[in-house]
Protein backbone atom coordinates (compact mmCIF):
# COMPACT_ATOMS: atom_id res chain seq x y z
CA UNK A 1 0.00 0.00 0.00
CA UNK A 2 2.84 2.37 0.87
CA UNK A 3 4.45 1.75 -2.55
CA UNK A 4 1.13 2.55 -4.25
CA UNK A 5 0.78 5.84 -2.33
CA UNK A 6 4.37 6.77 -3.21
CA UNK A 7 3.68 6.08 -6.88
CA UNK A 8 0.50 8.16 -6.79
CA UNK A 9 2.28 11.03 -5.03
CA UNK A 10 5.04 10.99 -7.65
CA UNK A 11 2.47 10.96 -10.46
CA UNK A 12 0.64 13.90 -8.89
CA UNK A 13 3.84 15.88 -8.56
CA UNK A 14 4.84 15.15 -12.16
CA UNK A 15 1.41 16.28 -13.37
CA UNK A 16 1.64 19.36 -11.19
CA UNK A 17 5.10 20.21 -12.53
CA UNK A 18 3.90 19.91 -16.12
CA UNK A 19 0.96 22.17 -15.38
CA UNK A 20 2.99 24.52 -13.15
CA UNK A 21 0.08 24.50 -10.68
CA UNK A 22 -1.46 21.95 -8.36
CA UNK A 23 -5.08 21.83 -7.21
CA UNK A 24 -5.47 20.66 -3.62
CA UNK A 25 -8.73 19.69 -1.93
CA UNK A 26 -8.75 20.54 1.75
CA UNK A 27 -10.43 18.55 4.56
CA UNK A 28 -13.21 21.14 4.76
CA UNK A 29 -14.09 20.49 1.11
CA UNK A 30 -12.63 23.70 -0.29
CA UNK A 31 -10.26 23.67 -3.22
CA UNK A 32 -7.01 25.61 -3.42
CA UNK A 33 -4.59 26.08 -6.27
CA UNK A 34 -0.86 26.45 -5.68
CA UNK A 35 2.02 27.28 -7.98
CA UNK A 36 4.47 24.37 -7.98
CA UNK A 37 7.19 26.75 -6.79
CA UNK A 38 5.15 27.37 -3.60
CA UNK A 39 5.04 23.68 -2.62
CA UNK A 40 7.82 22.61 -0.27
CA UNK A 41 6.32 19.26 0.65
CA UNK A 42 3.15 17.29 0.17
CA UNK A 43 1.35 15.59 3.02
CA UNK A 44 -1.63 13.34 2.37
CA UNK A 45 -4.07 12.61 5.16
CA UNK A 46 -7.19 10.55 5.43
CA UNK A 47 -9.99 11.47 7.78
CA UNK A 48 -10.51 8.58 10.16
CA UNK A 49 -14.13 7.66 10.68
CA UNK A 50 -15.33 4.67 12.65
CA UNK A 51 -17.55 2.16 10.86
CA UNK A 52 -20.30 2.95 13.36
CA UNK A 53 -20.11 6.66 12.54
CA UNK A 54 -20.01 5.89 8.80
CA UNK A 55 -23.05 3.61 9.07
CA UNK A 56 -24.95 6.28 11.05
CA UNK A 57 -24.12 8.95 8.45
CA UNK A 58 -25.19 6.70 5.57
CA UNK A 59 -28.41 5.67 7.35
CA UNK A 60 -29.17 9.36 7.83
CA UNK A 61 -28.47 9.98 4.13
CA UNK A 62 -30.89 7.17 3.17
CA UNK A 63 -33.58 8.56 5.49
CA UNK A 64 -33.18 12.04 3.97
CA UNK A 65 -33.19 10.52 0.46
CA UNK A 66 -36.42 8.62 1.14
CA UNK A 67 -38.08 11.66 2.76
CA UNK A 68 -37.14 13.80 -0.26
CA UNK A 69 -38.53 11.17 -2.66
CA UNK A 70 -41.85 11.04 -0.80
CA UNK A 71 -42.03 14.84 -0.67
CA UNK A 72 -41.06 15.06 -4.39
CA UNK A 73 -38.42 17.55 -3.24
CA UNK A 74 -36.38 17.69 -6.44
CA UNK A 75 -34.16 20.49 -5.12
CA UNK A 76 -33.04 18.37 -2.17
CA UNK A 77 -32.77 15.20 -4.30
CA UNK A 78 -30.71 17.09 -6.88
CA UNK A 79 -28.31 18.32 -4.21
CA UNK A 80 -27.84 14.75 -2.99
CA UNK A 81 -26.67 13.43 -6.38
CA UNK A 82 -23.67 13.96 -8.61
CA UNK A 83 -24.58 15.71 -11.87
CA UNK A 84 -23.25 12.82 -13.96
CA UNK A 85 -25.18 10.06 -12.21
CA UNK A 86 -27.15 7.53 -14.26
CA UNK A 87 -30.10 5.91 -12.46
CA UNK A 88 -31.23 2.37 -13.33
CA UNK A 89 -34.84 1.23 -12.79
CA UNK A 90 -36.03 -2.30 -12.05
CA UNK A 91 -36.97 -2.60 -15.73
CA UNK A 92 -33.34 -1.96 -16.69
CA UNK A 93 -34.20 1.46 -18.12
CA UNK A 94 -31.67 4.18 -17.33
CA UNK A 95 -32.21 7.89 -16.77
CA UNK A 96 -29.96 10.86 -16.23
CA UNK A 97 -30.31 12.90 -13.08
CA UNK A 98 -32.22 15.60 -14.97
CA UNK A 99 -34.62 13.11 -16.59
CA UNK A 100 -35.45 11.40 -13.29
CA UNK A 101 -35.93 14.68 -11.43
CA UNK A 102 -38.32 15.85 -14.17
CA UNK A 103 -40.37 12.64 -13.74
CA UNK A 104 -40.53 13.19 -9.97
CA UNK A 105 -41.43 16.89 -10.40
CA UNK A 106 -44.24 16.26 -12.89
CA UNK A 107 -45.71 13.39 -10.84
CA UNK A 108 -44.97 10.60 -13.33
CA UNK A 109 -43.04 8.99 -10.48
CA UNK A 110 -44.84 9.55 -7.19
CA UNK A 111 -43.46 7.85 -4.09
CA UNK A 112 -45.97 7.35 -1.25
CA UNK A 113 -44.09 5.27 1.32
CA UNK A 114 -40.57 3.86 1.54
CA UNK A 115 -39.28 1.44 4.15
CA UNK A 116 -35.59 0.57 4.21
CA UNK A 117 -34.28 -2.79 5.42
CA UNK A 118 -31.06 -4.76 5.66
CA UNK A 119 -28.67 -1.83 5.24
CA UNK A 120 -25.03 -2.88 4.74
CA UNK A 121 -22.35 -0.18 4.50
CA UNK A 122 -18.85 -0.79 3.17
CA UNK A 123 -16.02 1.73 3.33
CA UNK A 124 -13.84 1.81 0.21
CA UNK A 125 -10.12 2.67 0.19
CA UNK A 126 -10.78 5.65 -2.11
CA UNK A 127 -12.90 7.34 0.58
CA UNK A 128 -16.22 6.41 -0.98
CA UNK A 129 -18.84 4.28 0.69
CA UNK A 130 -20.99 1.55 -0.81
CA UNK A 131 -24.40 0.89 0.69
CA UNK A 132 -26.65 -1.99 -0.23
CA UNK A 133 -30.17 -2.27 1.11
CA UNK A 134 -33.68 -3.48 0.52
CA UNK A 135 -36.51 -0.98 0.10
CA UNK A 136 -40.23 -1.64 0.24
CA UNK A 137 -41.60 1.14 -1.96
CA UNK A 138 -45.24 2.07 -2.43
CA UNK A 139 -45.46 4.32 -5.45
CA UNK A 140 -47.35 5.32 -8.55
CA UNK A 141 -44.94 4.93 -11.46
CA UNK A 142 -46.18 6.04 -14.88
CA UNK A 143 -49.77 5.47 -13.75
CA UNK A 144 -49.24 2.05 -12.14
CA UNK A 145 -49.79 1.97 -8.38
CA UNK A 146 -48.12 -0.77 -6.39
CA UNK A 147 -45.76 -1.87 -3.66
CA UNK A 148 -42.43 -3.30 -4.69
CA UNK A 149 -39.63 -4.86 -2.66
CA UNK A 150 -36.38 -3.81 -4.31
CA UNK A 151 -32.71 -4.41 -3.63
CA UNK A 152 -30.54 -1.39 -4.21
CA UNK A 153 -26.92 -0.32 -4.12
CA UNK A 154 -25.51 3.19 -3.98
CA UNK A 155 -21.96 4.49 -4.03
CA UNK A 156 -21.47 7.73 -2.14
CA UNK A 157 -18.63 10.20 -1.72
CA UNK A 158 -18.27 12.98 0.80
CA UNK A 159 -18.01 16.48 -0.70
CA UNK A 160 -17.92 19.62 1.39
CA UNK A 161 -18.83 17.53 4.44
CA UNK A 162 -21.94 16.02 2.79
CA UNK A 163 -22.52 12.60 1.28
CA UNK A 164 -23.36 12.69 -2.44
CA UNK A 165 -24.72 9.78 -4.48
CA UNK A 166 -22.44 9.08 -7.45
CA UNK A 167 -23.73 5.61 -8.53
NORHUVEN-V406640 format. One record per backbone hydrogen bond with DSSP energy under -0.5 kcal/mol. CO is the residue of the C=O (numbers start at 0). NH is the residue of the N-H. Records with the same first field share a line. If there is no record, write none. Layout:
CO=NH + NH
This chain:
0=4
1=5
2=6
3=7
4=8
5=9
6=10
7=11
8=12
9=13
10=14
11=15
12=16
13=17
14=18
15=19 + 20
19=35
21=33
23=25 + 31
25=28
29=25
31=23
33=21
34=37
35=38
37=39
46=48
49=53
50=54
51=55
52=56
53=57
54=58
55=59
56=60
57=61
58=62
59=63
60=64
61=65
62=66
63=67
64=68
65=69
66=70
67=71 + 72
68=71 + 110
71=73
72=76
73=77
74=78
75=79
76=79
77=80
79=164
81=84
84=96
86=94
88=91
92=88
94=86
95=99
96=100
97=101
98=102
99=103
100=104
101=105
102=107 + 108
103=106
107=109 + 141
108=110
109=111 + 139
112=137
114=135
116=133
119=131
121=129
123=126
127=123
128=155
129=121
130=153
131=119
132=151
133=116
134=136 + 149
135=114 + 137
136=138 + 147
137=111 + 112
138=140 + 145
139=109 + 141
140=143
142=144
143=140
145=138
147=136 + 149
149=134
151=132
153=130
154=165 + 166
155=128
156=158 + 163
158=161
161=158
163=156
164=81
